[in-house]
Structure formats: structure tokens, C-alpha cells
Amino acid sequence: MSKKAINRLKVILAEKNVSSKWLAEQLGKNEATISRWCTNEVQPPLKTFVQIAEKLDVKLTSLFND
């Protein structure tokens, strides 16, 4: 059984043409942490998702798969 991707962070970063390094700097996080979020290995806390949505100027709901 394959693990379902919960967040679309990797897709949104690509759409916005920004790097995970940029996001890491914006959030004051480690790049490895962002990488784990992008691969859906780990999910950031909801509060962090809100910050990500603000930084990327997207709706919070667009960060998640249906």
C-alpha cells in the first residue's frame, strides 16, 4: 500500500518557482526539515502550514490533497 501524499508543498514550490532553501530561510527552518515535508515523510504543525501559505501567497487549502 503506497503512502498517500498529504501535502502538496513540493508541487506548490515548483508552481511558484521557489526553492525549498528559500522557504527554509523564510521560516527559519533547516532545509532538511523542508525536504522531509516536501516528501511527506513528516508533516509540519498546522501553524506552520499557515505560515507557509502566507509566505507563498496561496490559500491554506491549496497546500493539501483532497
C-alpha positions as CSV (number, residue, x, y, z in Angstrom):
1,M,0.0,0.0,0.0
2,S,1.5,3.3,-1.0
3,K,1.5,6.2,1.4
4,K,-0.8,9.0,0.2
5,A,0.8,12.4,-0.1
6,I,-1.0,14.6,2.4
7,N,0.5,17.9,1.5
8,R,1.3,19.4,-1.9
9,L,4.2,21.5,-0.8
10,K,6.6,20.2,-3.4
11,V,4.1,20.9,-6.2
12,I,3.3,24.4,-4.9
13,L,7.0,25.3,-4.6
14,A,7.5,24.2,-8.2
15,E,4.4,26.2,-9.3
16,K,5.7,29.3,-7.5
17,N,9.2,28.7,-8.8
18,V,10.8,28.9,-5.4
19,S,13.2,26.6,-3.7
20,S,12.9,24.7,-0.5
21,K,16.0,26.6,0.5
22,W,14.1,29.9,0.2
23,L,11.2,28.5,2.2
24,A,13.6,27.3,4.9
25,E,15.1,30.8,5.1
26,Q,11.7,32.4,5.3
27,L,10.5,30.1,8.1
28,G,13.8,30.0,9.9
29,K,13.9,26.2,9.5
30,N,16.5,23.7,8.4
31,E,16.5,22.8,4.7
32,A,16.4,19.1,5.6
33,T,13.2,19.7,7.5
34,I,11.6,21.3,4.5
35,S,12.7,18.4,2.4
36,R,11.0,15.9,4.7
37,W,7.8,18.0,4.5
38,C,8.0,18.0,0.7
39,T,8.4,14.2,0.5
40,N,5.5,13.9,3.0
41,E,7.8,12.0,5.3
42,V,6.8,14.4,8.1
43,Q,4.0,16.9,8.3
44,P,4.6,20.4,9.8
45,P,2.3,21.6,12.5
46,L,-0.8,23.4,11.3
47,K,0.5,26.7,12.5
48,T,3.5,26.2,10.1
49,F,1.2,25.4,7.2
50,V,-0.5,28.7,7.8
51,Q,2.9,30.5,7.7
52,I,3.8,28.6,4.5
53,A,0.6,29.6,2.9
54,E,1.2,33.3,3.8
55,K,4.9,33.2,2.5
56,L,3.8,31.5,-0.8
57,D,0.7,33.6,-1.1
58,V,-1.6,30.7,-1.6
59,K,-4.8,29.5,0.1
60,L,-4.1,27.2,3.0
61,T,-6.4,24.6,1.5
62,S,-4.2,24.5,-1.7
63,L,-1.4,23.0,0.3
64,F,-3.4,19.8,0.9
65,N,-4.6,17.0,-1.4
66,D,-8.3,16.3,-1.4
